[in-house]
Amino acid sequence: MKDKIYTIPVVDAFKEDCECPFCLMKKSLEDASIEFVLGPSYMEVDVREQTNKLGFCKEHVNKLYSNKNRLGLALMLHSHLNEVKSQVENIISTDEIKSKKKLFSNKQADDKKIYTYITEKKSSCYICDKINMTFERYIDTFFYLIKKDKSFVDLVQSCSGFCLEHFALIYNEAPKKLNGSSLESFYNMITPIQINNINRILEELDWFIKKSDYRFANEPWNNSKDALQRTIQKVNGIIINN
């Protein structure tokens, strides 16, 4: 089947030699989102409204700070903090009015609104939302290709498996996208791929560990020199550059 624009990112990721093609897709989306946020887009009204409302999670504000455009980040955080300040002041003033009319027990319930609001801010992130929206379409495309494209199935069969998180994701999503014999065939394909590649990386990590023993110092590394980084990706879904 000829690649279409919406299938290219998924097909390209499975062509790469990596521990999880879905991690590559997500990393590509993250890089593009950070570049988008710190590009001219931060001056656009609709983008600024969303970043004001959602802010950024700890992980992504750290990555934004590592970027060269500190002024862009400062402008966005200035607007976001003003929005948070306004919301907090509004909650406090509303609670003060209500507290004059309510018993102490009800005032305690009102006080929890500040905690709830700040907790929600900690878990909201413009970049996470932007990534997840597109990544969900990639998952849909993955199953579409599984059903329609034999050459893509061949790519999946030759891949090095998936990180644990993304293996669990496609395993859980499969019944929603496939049925009957197609679902059974899918499970029969991805389960041995995952187990075999976990066994493979265990062997590579074992050799990495043995290489710290002086008795094996002069032995070849084989495929184990970066086994630790690749194991972290397999287990935790984190891509560590060598």
N, C-alpha and C positions, 0 to 999 in steps of 0.2 A: 504494500500500500504506500502511495506517495505521501510524504510528510506534509502536513498542513501547518499553518502558522501556530495554532494552539497545541499541536502535538510535538513541535520541535524541542522545547525545553525538556520534556519528559524523555523523548527518544535520545537526545544528546546526553542527558545524565546517565542513562543506562549504557551508553557507549564508553563511558569513562571507567578506568580501573580504580575502584574505590570500595570502601567497606559498606557504603550505603548511598545509593543514587538519590534517595529522598533527602538526605542531609545536604547533598550538593545542590539540589533544587532550592531548598530552604535558605542555604547560605547565599546563593545567587539572588534570591528575592530580598534577603536582608541587605546585602551590599547595594542593590539597586534602590531600596527604600531609603537607606541612609543618604545616598547620593541625591535622591529626589528631595528629601527633607531639607538638606543643607544647600541645595541649589537655589535657583531663582524662585522656586515654588513657595519658599517660606514667606514671600511677600504677597502671595495670592490670598485673597480674603477667605475663600472657602477652606483652604489648607490651614490658615491661621486659626480659624474658628474651631476646627477639629483638634489642633494641637493645644489650643487654649483649654478645651473641654477635657481631653483625654490625658494630656501630658505624655510622659515616657516612663517605662519601667526602669529599674536600676541597671539592668544589663544594657539596655539601648541608650540610656543617657550617658553611660560610661563610654560606649562606642562612638556616640556623637561627639563627646568631648575629645576623644582621640583623633577626630578629624581636624583638618586645618581650619575649618570655618568656625572659629570660636565666636565671632560676632553674630553669625546667624543663630547659633545656639543661644547666645545671650538674649537676643531679641525675642526668641520663642519662649524662653523660660521667664523673661520679664512679663510677657503677656499672660502666660499660664499662671504665674504666681499671683498676678493681679486678679485673675478669675477666681483662684482658690481663696484669696483673701476676701473677695466680695461674697462668696458663698458661705464662708465661715462666719463672717460678720452678720449675714442674714440669718443664719441658723441661731446664733447666739441672741440676737435681738428678738427673734420670734419666741425663743424659749423663755426669755426674761419676761415678756408680756404674758405668756401662758402660765408661768410659775406663780404669778400674782393671783391667779384664779384657780389654781389646782392645789391638791394636797401634796405633801413632800414625796410620796411614793410615785406620783405621776411626774413630778419634776425630775426624778431619777431616770425615768423612761425617756424624757426629753433630752437629758444630757447625753444619752447614748447616740444621738443623731450626729454629733461631732465625730465620735469615734467611728461610726459607720461610714460617714462621708470620707474621712481621711483614709480609712482602710480601703475603700473602693478606689480612691485615687492611686494608692500604691499598686493596685493590680491592673489599672487601665493603662494602655499604651497605644499611641497612634501607629507606631511602626509595627507592633505585634498584630494589630487589627489589619493593617495593610498587607502584611505577609500572609496571615491566615486566610484572608479572603481569596487570594490568588492560589495559595497552596491547596485549598479545598478543590479548586478547579483542576489542579494538577492530579489530584487523587482520582477525580472523575475521569480525566483523560487517560490515566493509567489503566483503569478498568475497561474503558472504551477500547483501548488498544489491545488489551488482553482478549477481548471478544472478537475484534475485527481484523487483527493484523498478526499473521503467523510469524513474520520476520521479527516483530517486537517480542513475541513470546520466546523466540530463540535468544534474543538479547537478555531477557529476564533469566532464562535458564543458564546462561553463561556468566551471570553477574556473581559478585562475591557476597551475596546476601545483603542483609539490612541491619541497621542498628536495632536494638531491642525495642525502642519506642515505635519506630516506623514499621517493624515487623508486626507488632501488636496492632498497630493502626490498620494496616491492610488486611490482617487476619480478621479483625472485627468488622471492617467495612464490607468485606467480600459478600456476606449474605444479603446485603442491601443492593448490591450491584449485579450479582450473579445468582443463578439458581440451578437446581437439578444437577445434571452431569457436568455442567460448566463449573459450578461451585466445587464439586468433588475433584475435578481435574486441577483446579487452581490450588486447592489445599495440598493435593498430591504432588504438585510442582514446588510450591514455595517452602513447604515444611522440610523436605530433605535438603533443599538449597541452604536454608538457614542452619540446620543442625550440622551439615557437613562443613560449612564455613566457620561455625563456632569451633568445631573440632580443629579445623585448620589453624585458626588464629591462636587457639590454646597451645598447639604444638610450636608455633612461631614464638609465642611469648615464653614458653618453657625454654626454648633455645636461647632467647634473649637473656633470660635469667642465668642459664648455665654459662653464658659467655662472660659473666662476672667472676667465674671460678678460674683460677690461674691454669687449671688443667686443660681448659678449653680456649685459652687466650689466643692461641695460634690457629684455631680452627676457623673456617670461613663462616661469615655471618649468614649465608644463604639469604632467605627472605626476611630475616628477623631484626635487621638494624633499626627499623622504624615500627617494630611490633608493638611497643608500648603506646605510641600515638594512635595506631590503628585499633588497638584494643579499647582505648578510651572512646574512640568514635563508635565502635561496635556496642559498647556497654552504655555509654552516656550520650551518644549522639552529638559529640563535640568534635569539630574538625580542628586539629592542631597542626599548624604548618611546621614542617621539618626544619 
